[in-house]
């Protein structure tokens, strides 16, 4: 069996510092066409691998996730339509596929399209049309991934807020670190903006056009095989690309890294050291082509001392640490943040605009903000929803802070609900109870399990039955 061609990147675009050229797999049983297409694509700056038949294409598909596949329909062993069916996962192809054929029929083209192929090109190939179709397919796939990301994070802020000297130094530090492709550990209190710092780092990196995958390590704890992170494959042709491969060329952000299961910690350490990993059920190594950015609001060094986190993984991640300051450390930014989030909610949620008086701003500037920027954001939203009038006054602020109590960002336990049937009253309390503790712990399911005395798997089922999205709670930090 022919080994997939060892791709060599050429072209000015592909050799820019830190840039990963799109990786294209060319599958065709005609050597002249296969090599011509490879040379043309490499001249355009793409990274290319080739496969001479269906079996070689299967091997290449297992070896590395392509950004795009050019797939011949008629081959001597396995036809292209069969490969499309094998590669489909839950009715979706993991990458755009352009079908090529010299003997295509309308029925074949319709079948390929039904199975998810992006386009169908007939031989003899027009190289100009081929390059244009490749460009359009990659752009369409990028837009689809961006739109999916927007649906998951429609109202996310992507730059640390504030113009204080402390925040300016933070942003300059992130910019410097972003230029170097090394693991990063982001530390800070819950609600201080760890996710924002990670997204800003990615946006400032040479890989800013590549995927940014936001994953919560706590949510991975129930995955004993590691398939969610590392992927999986079976004895047949099915390959599930995990988060590491979904983020190929870009950034994988692992928040709540302190809650990562010990077995997954060991595999992640091995991956960072060897720059490769194996999918669950797989036997071949997959090269690591993803930047790992981890974050925690817990004292990771203390967890290392308590033997609850691997020391070697801590040192591997902590090469270039970033400390996100608590809001109380840069209170001079509070007036600007209040104005920003007031505009933000007016624009995003169509809430009525209200202006903070100077006295109200001064009171909040001197507030201790235990819930950090998340608390400020929630306070602004609440004041715009429940308040009346054009101005937010000092009296209104005092009332809001007084009602919030010692944990301003925490969920408020509702009234007992004595008028409800027992089951509904219990569900109401449980929902408020778990939302309160998820808010208080920054979305850590592990911590909530410990606080509530529930086994983690049971807690996951309970949260699902109550309609509580722990991942969303974590993303809101």
FENKA-V462096 format. One record per residue. RES is the residue in one small letter. SS is DSSP state (hx for helix, st for strand, lp for the rest). OMEGA is omega in degrees with one decimal (* if undefined). Layout:
res & ss & omega
RES & SS & OMEGA
RES & SS & OMEGA
//
This chain:
res & ss & omega
x & lp & -179.6
x & lp & 175.5
x & lp & 176.2
x & lp & -177.5
x & lp & 175.2
x & lp & -172.6
x & lp & 174.4
x & lp & -175.1
x & lp & 175.6
x & lp & 178.5
x & lp & -175.8
x & lp & -176.5
x & lp & -172.4
x & lp & -173.5
x & lp & 173.5
x & lp & -177.3
x & lp & 174.2
x & lp & -175.6
x & lp & 175.0
x & lp & 178.7
x & lp & 174.9
x & lp & -176.6
x & st & -175.8
x & st & 175.4
x & st & 179.6
x & st & -178.2
x & st & -179.9
x & lp & -177.8
x & lp & 177.7
x & lp & -174.3
x & hx & -177.0
x & hx & 179.6
x & hx & -177.8
x & hx & -177.4
x & hx & 177.5
x & hx & 179.7
x & hx & 178.3
x & hx & -177.7
x & hx & 179.8
x & hx & -179.2
x & hx & 177.9
x & hx & 176.7
x & hx & 178.8
x & lp & 175.9
x & lp & 178.4
x & lp & 170.4
x & st & -169.6
x & st & 167.9
x & st & -178.9
x & st & 176.0
x & st & -171.7
x & lp & -178.6
x & lp & -177.5
x & hx & -179.7
x & hx & 177.8
x & hx & 177.2
x & hx & 176.5
x & hx & -179.3
x & hx & 179.7
x & hx & 178.6
x & hx & 176.9
x & hx & -173.3
x & hx & -175.1
x & lp & 177.7
x & lp & 177.1
x & lp & 173.2
x & lp & 178.6
x & st & 177.9
x & st & 167.8
x & st & -167.2
x & st & 174.6
x & st & -179.4
x & lp & -173.4
x & lp & 177.8
x & lp & -170.7
x & lp & -176.2
x & lp & -178.3
x & lp & -177.3
x & lp & -176.2
x & hx & 179.6
x & hx & 177.1
x & hx & 178.0
x & hx & 177.6
x & hx & -179.9
x & hx & -179.2
x & hx & -175.2
x & hx & -177.6
x & lp & 177.0
x & st & -177.8
x & lp & 177.2
x & lp & -178.6
x & st & 173.0
x & lp & -178.0
x & lp & 178.1
x & lp & 176.4
x & st & -179.8
x & st & 175.1
x & st & -179.2
x & st & 176.5
x & st & -177.9
x & st & 175.2
x & lp & -177.4
x & lp & -177.6
x & lp & 174.7
x & lp & 178.5
x & hx & -179.5
x & hx & 179.9
x & hx & 179.4
x & hx & 179.2
x & hx & 179.6
x & hx & 179.5
x & hx & 179.0
x & hx & 178.8
x & hx & -179.3
x & lp & 173.4
x & lp & 178.7
x & lp & -177.6
x & lp & -176.5
x & st & -175.7
x & st & -177.7
x & st & -178.8
x & st & 170.8
x & lp & -3.9
x & lp & -173.2
x & lp & 166.0
x & lp & -174.7
x & hx & 177.8
x & hx & 178.8
x & hx & -179.9
x & hx & -178.6
x & hx & 179.5
x & hx & 179.8
x & hx & 176.8
x & hx & -179.9
x & hx & -179.3
x & hx & -179.4
x & hx & 178.3
x & hx & 179.7
x & hx & 179.0
x & hx & 178.6
x & hx & 177.7
x & hx & 179.7
x & hx & 178.8
x & hx & 178.7
x & hx & 178.5
x & hx & 179.5
x & hx & 176.4
x & hx & 177.4
x & hx & 179.2
x & hx & 178.2
x & hx & 179.2
x & hx & -175.1
x & lp & -171.0
x & lp & -172.5
x & lp & -177.4
x & lp & 174.0
x & lp & -171.3
x & lp & 177.1
x & lp & 177.9
x & lp & -176.0
x & lp & 176.6
x & lp & -179.9
x & lp & 178.6
x & lp & 179.5
x & hx & -179.9
x & hx & -178.9
x & hx & 175.4
x & hx & 177.7
x & hx & 177.9
x & hx & -178.1
x & hx & 177.7
x & hx & 177.1
x & hx & 179.8
x & hx & 179.4
x & hx & -179.6
x & hx & -179.3
x & hx & -177.2
x & hx & -177.0
x & lp & -176.9
x & lp & -174.2
x & lp & 179.2
x & lp & 174.7
x & lp & -178.0
x & st & 174.0
x & st & 179.8
x & st & -179.8
x & st & 176.3
x & lp & 179.2
x & lp & 175.8
x & lp & 178.6
x & lp & -176.0
x & lp & 175.7
x & lp & 179.5
x & hx & 178.7
x & hx & 180.0
x & hx & 179.0
x & hx & 179.7
x & hx & 179.5
x & hx & 178.8
x & hx & 177.5
x & hx & 178.9
x & hx & -178.4
x & hx & -179.2
x & hx & -175.6
x & lp & 174.2
x & lp & -178.8
x & lp & -172.6
x & lp & 178.7
x & lp & -178.8
x & lp & -173.2
x & lp & 167.4
x & st & -177.9
x & st & -178.7
x & st & -178.0
x & st & 178.4
x & st & -177.1
x & hx & 178.5
x & hx & -179.3
x & hx & 178.7
x & hx & -171.6
x & lp & 179.1
x & lp & -177.2
x & lp & -173.9
x & lp & -178.9
x & lp & -177.1
x & lp & -175.3
x & hx & -179.9
x & hx & -178.5
x & hx & -172.7
x & hx & -178.4
x & lp & -179.9
x & st & 174.7
x & st & 179.5
x & lp & -176.8
x & lp & 177.3
x & lp & -176.6
x & lp & -175.5
x & lp & 176.5
x & st & 173.2
x & st & 178.9
x & lp & -179.1
x & lp & -176.2
x & hx & -179.9
x & hx & -180.0
x & hx & 175.3
x & hx & 180.0
x & lp & -174.9
x & lp & -179.7
x & lp & -176.9
x & lp & -172.7
x & st & 169.7
x & st & -179.5
x & st & 179.5
x & st & 178.3
x & st & -177.5
x & lp & -176.2
x & hx & 179.8
x & hx & -177.8
x & hx & -179.2
x & lp & -179.2
x & lp & -179.0
x & hx & -179.0
x & hx & 178.5
x & hx & 174.6
x & hx & -178.6
x & hx & -179.4
x & hx & 178.4
x & hx & 176.6
x & hx & 179.0
x & hx & 179.3
x & hx & -179.4
x & hx & -178.5
x & hx & -174.9
x & hx & -177.0
x & lp & 176.6
x & st & -178.6
x & st & 176.1
x & st & 173.2
x & lp & 174.8
x & st & -178.2
x & lp & -178.4
x & lp & 180.0
x & lp & -178.8
x & lp & 179.2
x & st & 177.9
x & st & -179.6
x & st & 175.9
x & lp & -179.4
x & lp & -173.7
x & lp & 175.7
x & st & 179.6
x & st & 172.5
x & st & -179.4
x & st & 179.4
x & st & 175.8
x & st & 172.2
x & lp & 178.7
x & lp & 177.6
x & lp & -174.0
x & hx & 178.3
x & hx & 177.8
x & hx & 177.9
x & hx & 174.7
x & hx & 179.3
x & hx & 179.2
x & lp & -179.1
x & lp & 178.2
x & lp & 175.3
x & lp & -175.8
x & lp & 179.2
x & hx & -177.2
x & hx & 177.3
x & hx & 177.2
x & hx & -179.1
x & hx & 178.4
x & hx & -179.7
x & hx & -170.8
x & lp & 179.7
x & lp & 178.0
x & st & -178.0
x & st & 174.6
x & st & 178.0
x & st & 176.0
x & lp & -174.8
x & lp & 172.6
x & lp & -177.6
x & hx & -179.3
x & hx & 178.9
x & hx & 176.7
x & hx & -176.5
x & hx & 178.1
x & hx & 177.8
x & hx & -174.6
x & hx & 179.7
x & hx & 179.1
x & hx & 179.6
x & hx & 176.5
x & hx & 179.7
x & hx & -178.8
x & hx & -176.8
x & hx & 172.7
x & hx & 177.1
x & hx & -178.2
x & hx & -178.1
x & hx & 173.9
x & hx & -177.8
x & hx & -172.6
x & hx & -174.7
x & hx & 175.9
x & lp & 175.9
x & lp & 179.5
x & lp & -178.4
x & lp & 174.8
x & lp & -176.5
x & st & 175.7
x & st & 175.5
x & lp & 179.3
x & hx & 179.6
x & hx & 178.4
x & hx & 178.1
x & hx & -178.4
x & hx & 178.3
x & hx & -179.4
x & hx & 177.3
x & hx & -178.8
x & lp & 177.9
x & lp & -173.6
x & lp & 174.0
x & lp & 177.8
x & lp & 179.4
x & lp & 175.1
x & hx & -173.0
x & hx & 177.4
x & hx & 178.6
x & hx & 177.9
x & hx & 179.6
x & hx & 179.4
x & hx & 179.8
x & hx & 178.8
x & hx & 180.0
x & hx & -178.7
x & hx & -179.0
x & hx & 178.1
x & hx & -178.2
x & hx & -170.7
x & hx & -176.2
x & lp & 176.5
x & lp & -180.0
x & lp & -176.6
x & lp & -175.1
x & st & 172.5
x & st & -170.6
x & lp & 177.5
x & hx & -179.6
x & hx & 179.2
x & hx & 177.6
x & hx & 179.9
x & hx & 178.8
x & hx & -179.1
x & hx & -179.9
x & hx & 177.6
x & hx & 178.8
x & hx & -177.6
x & hx & 178.3
x & lp & -173.7
x & lp & 178.3
x & lp & -172.6
x & lp & -175.3
x & lp & -173.7
x & lp & 177.3
x & lp & 180.0
x & lp & 178.3
x & lp & -177.1
x & lp & 177.0
x & lp & -170.9
x & lp & 179.3
x & lp & -177.4
x & lp & -177.4
x & lp & -176.4
x & lp & 169.4
x & lp & -174.3
x & hx & -177.1
x & hx & -179.9
x & hx & 179.1
x & hx & 179.4
x & hx & 179.3
x & hx & 179.2
x & hx & 179.8
x & hx & -177.9
x & hx & 179.1
x & hx & 179.5
x & hx & -179.9
x & hx & -176.8
x & hx & 176.2
x & hx & 178.0
x & hx & -176.3
x & hx & 174.6
x & hx & 177.0
x & hx & -176.3
x & hx & -177.6
x & lp & 179.4
x & lp & 178.0
x & lp & -177.4
x & lp & 178.3
x & hx & 178.6
x & hx & 179.7
x & hx & 179.9
x & hx & 177.5
x & hx & 179.5
x & hx & -178.9
x & hx & -175.5
x & hx & -179.0
x & lp & 179.5
x & lp & 171.9
x & lp & -169.7
x & hx & 179.3
x & hx & 177.5
x & hx & -179.8
x & hx & 177.8
x & hx & 179.3
x & hx & 179.3
x & hx & 179.3
x & hx & 179.4
x & hx & -178.5
x & hx & 179.5
x & lp & 179.3
x & lp & -179.1
x & lp & -179.5
x & lp & -178.1
x & hx & 178.7
x & hx & 179.3
x & hx & 176.3
x & hx & 179.3
x & hx & -179.4
x & hx & -177.4
x & lp & -177.4
x & lp & *
//
